[in-house]
Amino acid sequence: MTTQRPTGVTLLAIAFIILGLLSLLWSLLVFGVGAVTGVTGAIFGAEGMAAVGGNQTINGIVGIIGAVVDFIVAYGLLTLKRWAWLLAMIGVAISVVTGVLGLFSGGLIAVCCGVLGLAVPAAILYYLLRPDVRRAFGR
């Protein structure tokens, strides 16, 4: 007997695919800009520019890794793999922590962005914890 994938899980998987694509594109851009800045700084002896370029390159690599994780989660959600539910929950937890930290970074804009940054992960958390969705993943 096969379990039918809930529509919301399909939508979450699509969201993870879109996020993965955006993260990949942004990271490749940042990686390219960081590499160019690092090389330019190294050539012209601008240590500050070289350091910024190196940091951006690292951020680009981390972003690419994040994109790969997004694609893996999307695959797992689409195929209702048990581990995908857990990995999605971990991703939501990281988003919640980031949102809470955003609340305390200062200023009204930071608070507004922090609240908005918590709304989407909270909705995803609520959805993933619903009994029918947990059941679909064998939990």
C-alpha positions in Angstrom: 0.0 0.0 0.0 1.5 3.3 -1.0 0.9 6.5 0.8 -0.5 9.4 -1.2 1.7 12.6 -0.9 -0.3 15.5 0.6 -0.6 18.5 -1.6 1.1 20.7 0.9 4.2 18.5 0.9 4.4 18.9 -2.9 4.1 22.6 -2.5 6.9 22.5 0.2 9.1 20.5 -2.2 8.5 23.0 -5.0 9.4 25.8 -2.5 12.6 24.0 -1.6 13.5 23.6 -5.3 12.9 27.3 -5.9 14.9 28.2 -2.8 17.7 25.9 -3.9 17.8 27.5 -7.4 17.8 31.0 -6.0 20.5 30.1 -3.5 22.6 28.5 -6.2 22.3 31.5 -8.5 23.0 34.0 -5.7 26.0 31.9 -4.4 27.5 31.6 -7.9 27.2 35.4 -8.2 28.7 36.0 -4.8 31.4 33.4 -5.4 32.3 35.1 -8.7 32.3 38.6 -7.2 34.3 37.4 -4.2 36.8 35.7 -6.4 37.2 38.8 -8.6 37.6 41.0 -5.6 40.1 38.7 -3.9 42.2 38.5 -7.1 42.0 42.3 -7.6 43.1 42.9 -4.0 45.9 40.4 -4.3 47.2 42.0 -7.5 47.0 45.6 -6.4 48.1 45.0 -2.8 44.8 46.0 -1.2 44.6 43.6 1.8 41.2 44.8 2.8 39.8 44.1 -0.6 41.5 40.7 -0.7 40.0 39.8 2.7 36.5 40.8 1.6 36.9 38.8 -1.5 38.0 35.8 0.5 35.0 36.1 2.8 32.6 36.4 -0.1 34.1 33.3 -1.7 33.5 31.4 1.5 29.9 32.7 1.6 29.4 31.5 -1.9 30.6 28.0 -1.1 28.4 27.8 1.9 25.4 29.0 -0.2 26.1 26.3 -2.8 26.2 23.7 -0.1 22.8 25.1 1.2 21.4 24.9 -2.3 22.4 21.2 -2.6 20.8 20.5 0.8 17.6 22.3 -0.5 17.5 20.0 -3.5 18.1 16.9 -1.4 15.2 17.9 1.0 12.9 18.6 -2.1 13.7 15.1 -3.4 13.0 13.5 -0.1 9.8 15.4 0.3 8.6 14.4 -3.1 9.4 10.7 -2.5 8.1 10.9 1.2 11.4 9.7 2.6 11.3 9.6 6.4 14.6 11.5 6.7 13.3 14.4 4.6 10.7 15.2 7.3 13.5 15.4 9.9 15.8 17.5 7.6 12.9 19.9 6.8 12.3 20.3 10.5 16.0 21.0 11.1 15.8 23.6 8.3 12.8 25.2 9.9 14.5 25.3 13.3 17.5 27.1 11.7 15.1 29.6 10.1 13.4 30.2 13.5 16.8 30.8 15.2 17.8 33.2 12.5 14.4 35.0 12.8 14.7 35.3 16.6 18.3 36.7 16.2 16.9 39.1 13.7 14.5 40.4 16.3 17.3 41.4 18.5 19.6 43.0 15.9 18.2 46.4 16.6 15.7 48.8 15.1 12.1 48.7 14.0 13.0 47.4 10.6 14.9 44.5 12.2 11.9 43.7 14.4 9.5 43.7 11.4 11.9 41.6 9.3 12.4 39.2 12.3 8.6 38.8 12.7 8.1 38.2 9.0 11.1 35.9 9.1 9.4 33.8 11.8 5.9 33.7 10.2 6.8 31.4 7.3 8.9 28.9 9.3 6.1 28.8 11.9 3.5 28.0 9.3 5.8 25.3 7.8 6.4 23.9 11.3 2.7 23.8 12.0 2.1 22.0 8.7 4.9 19.4 9.2 3.6 18.6 12.7 0.1 17.8 11.5 -0.9 14.2 12.1 -1.7 13.4 8.5 1.6 14.9 7.2 3.6 13.0 9.9 1.7 9.8 9.0 2.7 10.3 5.3 6.3 10.2 6.3 5.8 7.2 8.6 6.1 9.2 11.8 
